[in-house]
């Protein structure tokens, strides 16, 4: 399935030196040629593009289920303080391994600890790694925050594989980065041609904070002694009162063709023009939005912001949705949109599959490298087995993939011509060590969550929806974390901490 053109029955893809050189019907005699793999009843797809993930949070899978949105954020933030650098690296490696074993070849991952890059390197995955930046409080200066963020980004760029990876920055959200800092980050990104990723228009309290300076987030900030400065204060009357989170971000100068916006469940009518004018793209994360109860993103509206659409599918964190199955994600997106629109025909199955491949590549500015099976593009390939009664008969291959496939059906994943997953085996480095480390770390975190649930004092834990996260390393917002020493368990501890996290 080239995606950019119609499916080819009984086809083969020719790969040389990490690139696709030809996509064609198989030779008439059916004989293998050279170093050839015949997968039988299978579909050859472009590698899936996951436009939003947090693979470092893999260790928290199942610990935060059924929590409301802001309680989910506060608990995740508290758990972050119990992890050290090796814990983060192991967690990210396990997350990256899950991604490639499910056919994902490119991830756009937001990281506080920086461990996302370690995860991609461990399995040979392609991706954009966005260094998160927090800073809603004024006790750390903009200059200090920028200095810390620059140092951490330099640490990423010094280790990445330039053929596979790009480093960018993620001003976490409008409510965790004050306007003064948001503007400075936008100036830095423009001057250095850095890609940006921002969680935006995700919840009603975020919109209320931006519009009126009130609501749940505002109350939590006030309780911590934080004054919220709206983006238009001190400016001309014509610039007054942004009507939405996106208007606020435009006023802060962070929207542009290299800006990836995540979620968008609470956009306003005027936001479409803002996105169209600035050229920003979208990561659509329907399962995350649904499980946390933040709303349903207007997918048709998002698609109409650009032609061709720059909208991709993202799984977000497994701490929220439980797995990184992109087939499950795109299927849920399709079903949710049809149900909400009361329309059984749109969006189409092909549209969602395109979003998970070529659409995601466009959203990330990578369509000249990945997203389709075309000569000259990187050999990022997923082979999906169509085996078992669930697939019988295959009357339409697109329907078979979108309505029936799961990550467990993936037979092979190739990135830049290198096989990274082959029928149950991850071919990366250190994965078994990572899995053992994550198992022990998860048990420690689960004990901390139980302790919190049993402690009356912890019910009022100091977390906030508008603060700064800490990964146990020097934070990008300029604060110093403590990991308890390299390789240590970080202690059993209590699941209580101040601040907020990324998602």
Residue pairs with C-beta under 8 A, 6 or more apart in sequence:
1 7
1 8
1 43
1 44
1 45
1 46
1 353
1 373
1 397
1 398
1 401
2 8
2 23
2 46
2 372
2 373
2 374
3 45
3 46
3 353
3 354
3 357
3 358
3 371
3 372
3 373
4 358
4 372
4 373
4 374
7 397
7 398
8 23
8 24
8 25
9 25
10 25
10 26
11 23
11 24
11 25
11 26
11 44
12 23
12 24
12 25
12 26
12 27
12 36
13 20
13 22
13 23
13 44
13 373
13 379
13 381
14 20
14 21
14 22
14 23
14 24
15 21
15 379
15 381
15 414
15 417
16 417
17 417
18 378
18 379
18 416
18 417
18 418
19 375
19 376
19 377
19 378
19 379
19 417
20 373
20 374
20 375
20 376
20 377
20 378
20 379
20 381
21 375
22 375
23 373
23 374
23 375
27 33
32 38
37 412
39 383
39 385
39 411
39 412
40 385
41 385
41 386
41 387
41 391
41 394
42 383
42 384
42 385
42 386
42 411
43 383
43 384
43 386
43 397
43 400
43 401
44 373
44 381
44 382
44 383
44 384
45 103
45 357
45 373
45 381
45 382
45 383
45 384
45 401
46 357
46 358
46 370
46 371
46 372
46 373
46 380
46 381
46 382
47 103
47 104
47 105
47 106
47 126
47 357
47 370
47 380
47 381
47 382
47 413
47 414
47 415
48 102
48 103
48 104
48 105
48 106
48 326
48 356
48 357
48 360
48 382
49 104
49 105
49 106
49 108
49 312
49 313
49 356
49 357
49 359
49 360
49 361
49 363
49 364
49 366
49 370
49 371
50 99
50 104
50 106
50 107
50 108
50 312
50 313
50 314
50 315
50 324
50 326
50 360
51 108
51 260
51 283
51 284
51 312
51 313
51 314
51 360
51 363
51 364
52 108
52 109
52 110
52 197
52 260
52 262
52 283
52 285
52 312
52 314
52 315
52 316
53 95
53 99
53 107
53 108
53 109
53 110
53 314
53 315
53 316
53 317
53 324
54 109
54 110
54 111
54 116
54 316
54 317
54 319
54 502
54 503
55 91
55 92
55 95
55 96
55 99
55 107
55 109
55 111
55 116
55 119
55 324
56 88
56 91
56 92
56 95
56 111
56 112
56 113
56 115
56 116
56 119
56 471
57 76
57 91
57 95
57 317
57 318
57 319
58 91
58 92
58 94
58 95
58 98
58 318
58 319
58 438
59 83
59 87
59 90
59 91
59 94
59 438
59 441
59 442
59 445
60 76
60 79
60 317
60 318
60 319
60 442
60 445
61 318
61 319
61 322
61 442
62 322
63 75
63 79
63 319
63 442
63 445
63 446
63 449
64 72
64 75
64 76
64 319
64 320
65 322
67 75
68 292
68 293
69 203
69 292
69 293
69 294
70 205
70 216
70 220
70 465
72 292
72 320
73 463
73 465
73 500
73 501
73 503
74 461
74 463
74 464
74 465
74 500
75 449
75 452
75 463
75 495
76 319
76 501
76 503
77 463
77 467
77 469
77 470
77 497
77 498
77 499
77 500
77 501
78 448
78 452
78 461
78 463
78 494
78 495
78 496
78 497
79 445
79 448
79 449
79 495
80 112
80 469
80 470
80 471
80 472
80 497
80 501
81 470
81 472
81 481
81 493
81 497
82 444
82 445
82 448
82 490
82 491
82 492
82 493
82 495
83 91
83 113
83 441
83 445
83 471
83 472
83 483
83 490
84 472
84 483
84 484
84 485
84 486
84 487
84 488
84 489
84 490
85 113
85 115
85 472
85 473
85 483
85 486
86 437
86 486
86 487
87 437
87 438
87 441
87 490
88 113
88 114
88 115
88 118
88 471
88 472
89 115
89 118
89 119
89 434
90 433
90 434
90 435
90 437
90 438
90 441
91 115
91 119
91 434
91 438
91 441
92 111
92 113
92 115
92 116
92 118
92 119
92 120
92 122
93 118
93 119
93 122
93 123
93 428
93 430
93 431
93 434
94 119
94 431
94 434
94 435
94 438
95 119
95 318
95 324
96 107
96 119
96 120
96 122
96 123
96 125
96 428
97 122
97 123
97 426
97 428
97 431
97 434
98 318
98 323
98 324
98 407
99 107
99 123
99 125
99 324
100 123
100 124
100 125
100 413
100 415
100 420
100 421
100 426
100 428
101 407
101 410
101 413
101 421
101 426
102 324
102 325
102 326
102 327
102 407
102 408
102 410
103 326
103 327
103 382
103 384
103 407
103 410
103 413
104 125
104 324
104 326
104 382
104 413
105 125
105 126
105 370
105 380
105 381
105 382
105 413
105 414
105 415
106 125
106 126
106 127
106 360
106 361
106 364
106 366
106 370
106 380
107 116
107 120
107 125
107 126
107 127
107 128
108 127
108 128
108 130
108 197
108 260
108 283
108 312
108 314
108 364
109 116
109 119
109 120
109 127
109 128
109 129
109 130
110 116
110 130
110 132
110 170
110 172
110 197
110 502
111 117
111 129
111 130
111 131
111 132
112 132
112 134
112 469
112 470
112 471
112 475
112 476
112 501
112 502
113 471
113 472
113 473
114 129
114 131
114 152
114 155
114 156
114 471
114 473
115 471
116 127
116 129
117 129
117 156
117 159
117 160
117 165
117 167
119 125
120 126
120 127
120 129
120 164
120 165
121 159
121 160
121 161
122 428
122 429
122 430
122 431
122 434
123 420
123 421
123 426
123 427
123 428
123 431
124 164
124 415
124 416
124 418
124 420
124 427
124 428
125 164
125 415
125 420
126 164
126 165
126 370
126 378
126 380
126 415
126 416
127 164
127 165
127 166
128 165
128 166
128 167
128 168
128 195
128 197
128 364
129 156
129 160
129 165
129 166
129 167
129 168
130 167
130 168
130 169
130 170
130 195
130 196
130 197
131 149
131 152
131 153
131 156
131 167
131 168
131 169
131 170
131 476
132 169
132 170
132 172
132 469
132 476
132 502
133 145
133 149
133 169
133 170
133 171
133 172
133 177
133 181
133 185
133 476
133 477
134 172
134 176
134 177
134 467
134 468
134 469
134 475
134 476
134 477
134 499
134 500
134 502
135 142
135 145
135 176
135 177
135 178
135 181
135 468
135 477
135 478
136 175
136 176
136 177
136 178
136 221
136 226
136 228
136 466
136 467
136 468
137 178
137 224
137 226
137 467
137 468
138 178
138 226
138 227
140 477
140 478
140 479
141 478
142 180
142 181
142 184
144 478
145 181
145 476
145 477
145 478
146 181
146 184
146 185
146 188
147 478
148 474
148 475
148 476
148 477
148 478
149 169
149 185
149 476
149 477
150 188
151 474
152 474
152 476
153 167
153 169
153 194
156 167
157 167
160 166
160 167
163 416
164 415
164 416
166 195
167 194
168 189
168 194
168 195
168 196
168 197
168 258
169 185
169 188
169 189
169 194
169 195
169 196
169 197
170 196
170 197
170 198
170 502
171 177
171 181
171 182
171 185
171 186
171 196
171 198
171 254
172 198
172 199
172 469
172 502
173 198
173 199
173 200
173 202
173 206
174 182
174 198
174 200
174 206
174 209
174 210
174 245
174 248
174 249
175 205
175 206
175 209
175 210
175 217
175 465
175 466
176 466
176 467
176 468
176 500
177 185
178 228
178 229
179 229
179 230
179 231
179 248
179 251
179 252
180 229
182 231
182 249
182 252
182 253
182 254
183 252
183 253
183 254
185 196
185 254
186 196
186 252
186 253
186 254
187 253
188 194
189 195
189 196
189 254
189 258
190 253
190 256
193 258
194 258
195 258
195 259
195 260
195 364
195 365
196 254
196 256
196 258
196 259
196 260
197 259
197 260
197 262
197 283
198 249
198 254
198 259
198 260
198 261
198 262
199 262
199 263
199 502
199 503
200 245
200 246
200 249
200 261
200 262
200 263
200 264
201 207
201 244
201 245
201 246
201 261
201 263
201 264
201 265
201 266
201 267
201 271
202 262
202 263
202 264
202 265
202 266
202 289
202 294
202 503
203 265
203 266
203 294
203 295
204 215
204 266
204 294
204 295
205 215
205 216
205 217
205 465
206 217
206 245
206 266
207 244
207 245
207 266
207 268
208 214
208 215
208 216
208 217
208 218
209 215
209 217
209 218
209 228
209 466
210 230
210 231
210 242
210 244
210 245
210 247
210 248
211 241
211 242
211 243
211 244
213 228
213 230
216 465
217 465
217 466
218 228
220 464
220 465
220 466
221 227
221 228
221 464
221 466
223 464
224 464
224 466
224 467
224 498
226 466
226 467
228 466
230 242
230 248
231 242
231 248
231 251
231 252
232 239
232 240
232 241
232 242
232 251
235 251
239 251
242 248
242 250
242 251
243 268
243 270
244 267
244 268
244 270
244 271
244 274
245 266
245 267
246 255
246 261
246 267
246 268
246 271
246 274
246 275
247 268
247 270
247 271
247 274
249 255
250 274
250 278
255 261
255 274
255 275
255 278
255 280
256 278
256 279
256 280
257 278
257 279
257 280
257 281
257 365
258 365
259 278
259 279
259 280
259 281
260 280
260 281
260 282
260 283
260 363
260 364
261 275
261 280
261 281
261 282
261 283
262 282
262 283
262 285
262 314
262 316
263 283
263 285
263 288
263 289
263 294
263 297
264 282
264 284
264 297
264 298
264 302
265 289
265 294
265 295
265 296
265 297
266 294
266 295
267 297
267 298
267 301
272 301
272 304
272 305
275 282
275 302
275 305
275 306
276 305
276 306
279 306
279 310
280 305
281 306
281 310
281 311
281 312
281 362
281 363
281 364
281 365
282 297
282 302
282 305
282 310
282 311
282 312
282 363
283 311
283 312
283 313
283 314
283 363
284 297
284 299
284 302
284 311
284 312
284 313
284 314
284 333
284 355
285 297
285 313
285 314
285 315
285 316
285 329
286 296
286 297
286 329
286 332
286 333
286 336
287 315
287 316
287 320
287 321
287 328
287 329
287 332
288 314
288 315
288 316
288 317
288 320
288 321
288 503
289 295
289 296
289 297
290 296
290 332
290 336
291 320
291 321
292 320
296 336
296 337
296 340
299 311
299 333
299 337
299 347
300 337
300 341
300 346
300 347
302 309
302 311
303 309
303 311
305 311
308 359
308 362
309 355
309 359
309 362
310 359
310 362
310 363
311 355
311 359
311 363
312 355
312 356
312 359
312 360
312 361
312 362
312 363
312 364
313 326
313 329
313 330
313 333
313 352
313 355
313 356
313 359
313 360
314 329
315 321
315 323
315 324
315 325
315 326
315 329
316 503
317 503
318 324
320 503
323 407
324 407
325 406
325 407
326 356
326 407
327 401
327 402
327 405
327 406
327 407
327 409
328 406
328 407
329 356
330 352
330 353
330 355
330 356
330 402
331 352
331 402
331 403
333 347
333 352
333 355
334 347
334 349
334 352
334 402
337 346
337 347
338 344
338 345
338 346
338 347
349 398
349 399
349 401
349 402
349 403
350 398
350 402
352 402
353 398
353 401
353 402
357 371
357 372
358 367
358 371
358 372
359 371
360 371
361 367
361 369
361 370
361 371
361 372
362 371
368 377
369 377
369 378
370 377
370 378
370 380
371 377
373 381
378 415
378 416
378 417
379 414
379 415
379 416
379 417
380 414
380 415
380 416
381 412
381 413
381 414
382 410
382 412
382 413
382 414
383 410
383 411
383 412
383 413
384 401
384 405
384 409
384 410
384 411
385 409
385 410
385 411
386 394
386 400
386 409
387 409
390 404
391 400
391 404
394 400
410 421
411 422
411 423
412 419
412 421
412 422
412 423
413 419
413 420
413 421
414 420
419 427
420 426
420 427
420 428
421 427
440 489
441 489
444 489
444 490
444 492
445 495
447 492
448 492
448 493
448 494
448 495
449 495
451 458
451 492
451 494
451 495
452 458
452 461
452 494
452 495
452 496
455 494
458 494
458 495
458 496
461 495
461 496
461 497
462 496
462 497
462 498
463 496
463 497
463 498
463 499
463 500
464 498
464 499
464 500
465 500
466 500
467 498
467 499
467 500
468 475
468 477
468 479
468 499
468 500
469 475
469 499
469 500
469 501
469 502
470 479
470 481
470 497
470 499
471 481
472 481
472 482
472 483
472 484
472 490
473 481
473 483
474 480
474 481
475 481
483 490
484 490
484 491
